[in-house]
Amino acid sequence: RHIGYGATEPQWQVVLEALHLTLRDALGAAYTSDVEEAWKKMGTFIAHIMIEGLRRAQEAAARELSDAPLVSRASSTTTTSIEEPEAETSATHGRGIPCYPDDS
């Protein structure tokens, strides 16, 4: 999922620092050195898992691109038909604006 956000490995260090600062501010005095150490371990563990998932997603995307058939420009062009404008009739008063029975 994060590959779609454009997340990169170096950004996880920023995420961990933001988590550290947020917890420190939110917990205040309860953010002891033991709590800090535990959260750093947990953050590092989570970042490791997320980075591994990111790498796998990047590898899968690269495989998809390399396995995708190449399409030449000539064969990838599409044609569209353009409808001819309706002939002007008294129903449009010759202005292309439809009229209704009471709009004569």
C-alpha positions as CSV (number, residue, x, y, z in Angstrom):
1,R,0.0,0.0,0.0
2,H,2.8,2.5,0.9
3,I,4.4,2.1,-2.5
4,G,1.4,3.9,-3.9
5,Y,2.1,6.8,-1.5
6,G,5.6,7.0,-2.9
7,A,7.2,6.1,0.5
8,T,10.9,5.5,0.4
9,E,13.3,3.7,2.9
10,P,15.0,6.9,4.2
11,Q,11.6,8.3,5.2
12,W,11.2,5.6,7.8
13,Q,13.9,7.2,9.9
14,V,11.9,10.4,9.9
15,V,8.7,8.5,10.9
16,L,10.6,6.9,13.8
17,E,11.9,10.3,15.0
18,A,8.4,11.8,14.7
19,L,7.0,8.8,16.7
20,H,9.7,9.3,19.4
21,L,8.9,13.0,19.7
22,T,5.2,12.5,19.7
23,L,5.3,9.9,22.4
24,R,7.7,12.0,24.5
25,D,5.4,15.0,24.3
26,A,2.2,13.0,24.9
27,L,3.5,11.0,27.8
28,G,5.5,13.7,29.5
29,A,7.1,12.4,32.7
30,A,5.7,8.9,32.0
31,Y,8.1,8.7,29.0
32,T,10.9,7.2,31.0
33,S,14.2,5.8,29.6
34,D,12.6,2.3,29.8
35,V,9.6,3.4,27.8
36,E,11.8,5.2,25.3
37,E,13.9,2.1,24.8
38,A,10.9,-0.2,24.4
39,W,9.3,2.2,21.8
40,K,12.6,2.5,19.9
41,K,12.8,-1.3,19.7
42,M,9.2,-1.5,18.6
43,G,9.6,1.3,16.1
44,T,12.7,-0.3,14.6
45,F,10.9,-3.6,14.3
46,I,7.8,-2.0,12.6
47,A,10.1,0.0,10.3
48,H,12.0,-3.2,9.4
49,I,8.8,-5.0,8.4
50,M,7.5,-2.0,6.5
51,I,10.7,-1.5,4.6
52,E,10.8,-5.3,3.7
53,G,7.2,-5.0,2.4
54,L,8.2,-1.9,0.4
55,R,11.1,-3.7,-1.1
56,R,9.0,-6.7,-2.1
57,A,6.3,-4.4,-3.6
58,Q,9.0,-2.5,-5.6
59,E,10.4,-5.8,-6.8
60,A,6.9,-7.0,-7.8
61,A,6.2,-3.8,-9.6
62,A,9.5,-4.0,-11.5
63,R,8.7,-7.6,-12.5
64,E,5.3,-6.5,-13.7
65,L,6.9,-3.8,-15.9
66,S,9.5,-6.2,-17.3
67,D,6.9,-8.9,-18.0
68,A,4.5,-6.5,-19.6
69,P,4.2,-6.9,-23.4
70,L,5.6,-4.0,-25.4
71,V,3.1,-2.2,-27.5
72,S,4.3,-0.2,-30.5
73,R,2.9,3.2,-31.0
74,A,1.3,2.2,-34.3
75,S,-0.7,-0.5,-32.7
76,S,-1.6,1.4,-29.7
77,T,-3.4,4.2,-31.5
78,T,-7.1,4.3,-31.1
79,T,-9.7,5.7,-33.5
80,T,-12.8,7.3,-32.4
81,S,-15.8,8.0,-34.5
82,I,-17.2,11.5,-34.6
83,E,-20.9,11.7,-34.9
84,E,-22.2,13.9,-37.6
85,P,-24.4,16.7,-36.3
86,E,-28.1,16.1,-36.7
87,A,-29.6,17.9,-39.7
88,E,-31.3,21.1,-38.7
89,T,-35.0,20.7,-38.5
90,S,-37.8,22.9,-37.5
91,A,-37.6,21.0,-34.1
92,T,-34.4,22.9,-33.5
93,H,-35.3,26.2,-35.1
94,G,-32.1,25.9,-37.1
95,R,-30.1,26.9,-34.0
96,G,-29.2,23.5,-32.7
97,I,-31.4,24.2,-29.7
98,P,-34.2,21.7,-29.2
99,C,-37.6,23.2,-29.0
100,Y,-40.6,21.7,-27.4
101,P,-44.2,21.7,-28.7
102,D,-45.1,24.9,-26.9
103,D,-41.8,26.6,-27.9
104,S,-42.7,27.4,-31.5
